[in-house]
Amino acid sequence: MNNVRKCVTHIPTICVSGLRSGDEKQVQNIADEIGWAARTIGFFQISDHGIDLDLIEATYQAAARFFALPDETKRKYYIGLSSNHRGYVPFTEKGDYPDEKNRSYEAFDLGLDLPADDVDYRSGNRLLGPNVWPDLDGFKETVAQYYREISALGRLISSCLEIHLGLPRGTMSEHMSKPISQLRLLHYVRQQHTKDHKSVNMGAHTDYECLTLLHTRNKGLQVLTQEDSWIDVPIDPDVFVVNIGDMLEAWSNGLLRSTPHRVLNLRPERFSLPYFVATNYDTVIKPFKQLVSADRPVQYEPFVAGHHLERMLIRDFPYLRKGNRLNTSQDANGTPLVVTNPFEDRLNNSLG
């Protein structure tokens, strides 16, 4: 993988069935395919992933049934009522993306479902603990099963990147025993007054965690290349779209790329299922020593995974900025400071 091409104008599709073959050479080849995509564009698709398409369809149906409920019913599960950032995100809960002029989506957010007596949850950790489950037949059973299977797939892809980077097995996964990984059920609705159907619904951003595994059945997702051009992610319901996030870019000392992406208003309605692979809350993210050399010195200052995710959630969720629900930074007058993400600096040349 020494001769890495920089000009990439498409999202590669990689068959990952061989990862379970036990054939070390085959696994290495797949890992290097994934690694090449992660180094260049930061996005790729995986086929033959092992998750039953019927389970994916059932999860979409569960999401659609929830979002079809009356607003007053959905708001019983409002994320602002939870103690650990779980539940319904209404259309009105808008973040601070500069290009979101026609934002119109709602979501349901879940995480690792821990018991109410979990020691970290009881000590006040706002990213761990029990999920909020709506009183909807079959919703919990279906979505919980999907969470288990997509999280296992996320660990498998993480192990591939360990192999590609030449890291000892478990270098990343040992920090994922109690992860702050999140699953979002997303429902985009293009507003009737929106005339420009190529306008932005979800603004350009990077993902904050290690990896994202996304299932989507509708066009609209775009990726920013290293040449500062936006390209469309092709649609194939048999695959997952995978991209690198901030934590893994820093962990890899910049070898892997956390790529900005956005969603356009191409359809009147759009559903998607992103799962964000993260580390444990207290994991200190700093470049692995094996990836630091005289030719490639340390390029990232250490940060705590949970603190980075909390900072970004503060930007994205107004309810967290009210009453100092998380540890926000404030100026002398008590006004919350503008939260920025250094991994998104590369957007400055592309939003015009």
SULBEL-V769217 format. One record per run of one state. SS is the DSSP state (A for helix, B for strand, O for the rest). FROM is the first residue (numbers start at 1). LEN is the number of residues. If there is no record, write none. Layout:
[[SS | FROM | LEN] [SS | FROM | LEN]]
//
This chain:
[[O | 1 | 12] [B | 13 | 3] [O | 16 | 1] [A | 17 | 4] [O | 21 | 3] [A | 24 | 17] [O | 41 | 2] [B | 43 | 5] [O | 48 | 5] [A | 53 | 15] [O | 68 | 3] [A | 71 | 7] [B | 78 | 1] [A | 79 | 3] [O | 82 | 5] [B | 87 | 3] [O | 90 | 15] [B | 105 | 7] [O | 112 | 7] [A | 119 | 4] [O | 123 | 16] [A | 139 | 27] [O | 166 | 7] [A | 173 | 3] [O | 176 | 3] [B | 179 | 1] [O | 180 | 2] [B | 182 | 8] [O | 190 | 10] [B | 200 | 6] [O | 206 | 5] [B | 211 | 6] [O | 217 | 4] [B | 221 | 4] [O | 225 | 5] [B | 230 | 3] [O | 233 | 7] [B | 240 | 5] [O | 245 | 1] [A | 246 | 6] [O | 252 | 6] [B | 258 | 1] [O | 259 | 2] [B | 261 | 4] [O | 265 | 4] [B | 269 | 9] [O | 278 | 2] [B | 280 | 1] [O | 281 | 3] [B | 284 | 2] [O | 286 | 3] [A | 289 | 3] [O | 292 | 11] [B | 303 | 2] [A | 305 | 12] [O | 317 | 1] [A | 318 | 7] [O | 325 | 5] [B | 330 | 1] [O | 331 | 5] [B | 336 | 1] [O | 337 | 5] [A | 342 | 8] [O | 350 | 3]]
//
